[in-house]
Amino acid sequence: MSRLTESEIHGLFEFTLKKYVRYKDVQVELVDHLASAIEELREKNPDIGFTKALYQVYEGFGIFGFAKIIEAKEKALVKYWLRKVFKMVLGYFKPPLVFGTVGCMILLFQLLHSGILPLKYLFFIATAAFIVSAILTISHQYIREEAMNEYLYMKAFYSVSYSMLAFAFYSSYFMDDLFFWMTAWHPNLQIVLASFITPLACILIYLVTFKIPGMLKREFNEKYKHILTVS
């Protein structure tokens, strides 16, 4: 099989860039696919030129070109990070972490039920935690701005991160109205729900703000160390 030269591989990267594929991780996958397809064409037709073979392969992507590939890749990465976050959250409801999670819920219930911690103060604390988390997440994004703009892998992570933070924020923000409505059913129902939602929101904030970014950096450096290292 006729292997592509280094110059031809470079030409494939330039071609993907001209076709508005700005993410380097997607470029690598596309170049690998294009190179394999061109080599197969050359095996069947040794006289075919590189440019003609490239455009013949590109025609197979249809009228939308690489756009569908990028869209599918982004959806796949978002699902990847959602599954990873969900799995990590579930870890706090399995031994041994579940004992700490349940312990925090029981302690919070006792504090709320006894009046030591008024419910309205809990809303302020939750809001403050969200603000701090949002600031830290934005700062992480700013530090890794180059990587986020150039790698779909990184962009998908921050997309999921902001979705998780938004969920944590709105869970706390709407608790006041929701609990007022639920008090008509049972006076302690709002306290029970607050004792469950608040630790869950805190787990999400902790994972998105501290635990996952460190893991992201290690995974990213390992996966793309031949292209770029995260600061």
C-alpha positions in Angstrom: 0.0 0.0 0.0 1.3 3.5 -0.9 1.8 5.5 2.2 1.3 9.2 2.3 4.3 11.4 2.6 4.8 13.8 5.4 4.1 16.7 3.0 0.8 15.1 2.0 -0.2 14.5 5.6 0.5 18.2 6.3 -1.7 19.0 3.2 -4.5 17.1 4.8 -4.3 19.1 8.0 -4.4 22.3 5.9 -7.4 21.0 4.0 -9.4 20.3 7.1 -8.6 23.8 8.4 -9.8 25.3 5.1 -13.0 23.4 5.5 -13.5 25.1 8.9 -12.4 22.3 11.2 -10.7 24.4 13.8 -10.5 21.8 16.6 -7.2 19.9 16.5 -8.5 16.7 18.0 -11.2 16.5 15.3 -8.5 17.4 12.7 -6.4 14.4 13.8 -9.3 12.0 13.5 -10.3 13.4 10.1 -6.8 13.3 8.7 -6.4 9.7 9.9 -9.6 8.8 8.1 -8.7 10.7 4.9 -5.2 9.3 4.8 -6.6 5.7 5.1 -9.2 6.3 2.4 -6.6 7.9 0.0 -4.2 5.0 0.5 -7.0 2.5 -0.3 -7.8 4.5 -3.5 -4.1 4.5 -4.5 -3.9 0.7 -3.9 -6.8 0.3 -6.4 -5.6 3.0 -8.8 -1.8 3.7 -8.4 -1.9 6.5 -11.0 -4.4 8.7 -9.2 -3.0 11.9 -7.9 -3.1 13.0 -4.3 -5.4 16.1 -4.9 -7.8 14.1 -7.0 -7.9 11.3 -4.5 -8.5 13.8 -1.7 -11.5 15.4 -3.3 -12.9 12.1 -4.4 -12.8 11.0 -0.7 -14.2 14.3 0.5 -17.2 13.9 -1.8 -18.2 11.0 0.3 -18.9 13.3 3.2 -21.9 14.8 1.2 -22.9 18.4 0.8 -22.3 19.3 4.4 -18.7 18.2 4.3 -17.2 17.8 7.8 -20.0 19.7 9.6 -21.9 16.6 10.4 -18.8 14.9 11.7 -18.0 17.9 14.0 -21.6 17.9 15.3 -21.7 14.2 16.0 -18.3 14.4 17.7 -19.5 17.3 19.9 -22.6 15.4 20.9 -20.5 12.3 21.7 -18.1 14.3 23.9 -21.0 16.0 25.8 -22.5 12.6 26.5 -19.1 11.3 27.6 -18.7 14.1 30.2 -22.3 13.8 31.3 -21.8 10.0 31.9 -18.6 10.7 33.7 -20.1 13.3 36.0 -23.2 11.1 36.6 -21.0 8.2 37.5 -18.9 10.2 39.9 -22.1 11.6 41.6 -23.4 8.0 42.0 -20.1 7.2 43.7 -21.2 9.4 46.6 -24.2 7.2 47.1 -22.2 3.9 47.2 -20.0 2.6 49.9 -17.8 3.9 51.4 -18.7 7.5 50.4 -22.5 7.0 50.9 -21.9 7.0 54.7 -20.5 10.5 54.5 -23.3 11.7 52.1 -26.1 10.3 54.3 -24.3 11.6 57.4 -24.3 15.1 55.9 -28.0 14.9 55.0 -28.9 13.8 58.5 -26.8 16.5 60.1 -28.3 19.1 57.8 -31.8 17.9 58.6 -31.1 18.1 62.3 -29.7 21.7 62.0 -32.7 22.8 59.9 -35.3 21.0 62.0 -33.9 22.4 65.3 -33.8 25.9 63.9 -30.0 26.2 64.5 -29.6 26.8 60.8 -32.6 28.8 59.4 -33.7 27.7 56.0 -33.3 31.2 54.6 -29.6 31.2 55.6 -29.1 27.9 53.8 -30.2 29.6 50.5 -27.6 32.3 51.1 -24.9 29.7 51.8 -25.8 27.7 48.7 -25.8 30.9 46.5 -22.4 31.9 47.9 -21.0 28.5 47.1 -22.4 28.7 43.5 -20.8 32.2 43.0 -17.4 31.0 44.3 -17.6 27.9 42.1 -18.6 29.9 39.0 -15.7 32.3 39.6 -13.2 29.3 39.9 -14.6 27.6 36.8 -14.4 30.7 34.8 -10.8 31.2 36.0 -9.9 27.6 35.0 -11.5 28.3 31.6 -9.5 31.5 31.2 -6.2 29.7 32.0 -7.0 27.0 29.5 -8.6 29.3 26.9 -6.2 28.3 24.1 -6.9 24.6 24.7 -10.6 25.2 24.9 -10.7 27.1 21.6 -8.6 24.5 19.8 -9.9 21.2 21.3 -13.5 20.1 21.1 -12.7 17.7 24.0 -12.1 20.6 26.3 -15.0 22.7 25.0 -17.4 19.9 25.6 -16.2 19.6 29.2 -16.9 23.3 30.0 -20.2 23.1 28.3 -21.2 20.3 30.7 -19.6 22.1 33.6 -21.8 25.2 33.2 -24.9 23.1 32.8 -24.1 21.3 36.1 -23.5 24.6 37.8 -26.7 26.0 36.4 -28.6 23.0 37.7 -27.0 23.4 41.2 -27.8 27.1 41.2 -31.4 26.8 40.1 -32.0 23.9 42.5 -31.1 26.3 45.3 -32.7 29.4 43.8 -36.1 27.8 43.4 -36.1 25.9 46.6 -37.6 28.8 48.5 -40.7 29.0 46.3 -41.0 25.2 46.0 -40.7 24.7 49.8 -43.3 27.3 50.5 -45.7 25.5 48.3 -44.8 22.1 49.8 -45.4 23.3 53.4 -49.1 23.0 52.7 -48.6 19.2 52.5 -46.3 18.7 55.5 -44.3 21.3 57.5 -41.2 19.1 57.5 -41.3 18.2 53.9 -39.4 21.3 52.8 -36.7 20.5 55.4 -36.4 16.9 54.1 -36.1 18.0 50.5 -33.6 20.7 51.4 -31.5 18.2 53.3 -31.3 16.0 50.1 -30.9 18.7 47.4 -28.3 20.8 49.2 -25.7 18.0 49.6 -26.4 16.9 46.0 -25.8 20.4 44.7 -22.6 20.7 46.8 -21.4 17.4 45.4 -21.9 18.7 41.8 -20.2 22.0 42.7 -17.2 20.1 44.2 -16.8 17.7 41.3 -17.1 20.4 38.6 -14.9 23.0 40.4 -12.2 20.9 41.9 -12.1 17.1 41.2 -12.9 16.9 37.5 -10.7 19.8 36.3 -7.6 18.0 37.8 -8.7 14.8 36.1 -9.4 16.6 32.9 -5.8 18.0 32.9 -4.3 14.6 33.4 -6.5 13.0 30.7 -5.9 15.8 28.3 -2.2 15.8 28.7 -2.1 12.1 28.2 -4.3 12.0 25.2 -3.0 15.1 23.4 0.6 15.4 24.8 2.0 15.0 21.3 0.1 18.2 20.2 -0.3 20.5 23.3 0.2 20.4 27.0 -2.3 22.2 29.2 -0.8 24.9 31.4 
